[in-house]
């Protein structure tokens, strides 16, 4: 049995991708703005495929670091954020 795609998750991800695409003008290394911009820097699917793991690692590592920081902050400030209490 395959797990159903969480469409709401994909919708949120698409919103983040759109935001990243809007930031293209601010960065010199466009490959670090979005996966689409990473793909644009290659001349063929084979060349992109050869860099697949590097691209995945970069984006996954960056997302994981951001998510860990955000989660750690919420753990540290749980009472304030979730219960409305001051530290």
PyMOL commands that set and color helices and strands:
alter all, ss='L'
color gray80, all
select helices_A, chain A and resi 7-22+24-26+30-32+35-40+45-50+52-76+78-83
alter helices_A, ss='H'
color red, helices_A
deselect
rebuild
show_as cartoon
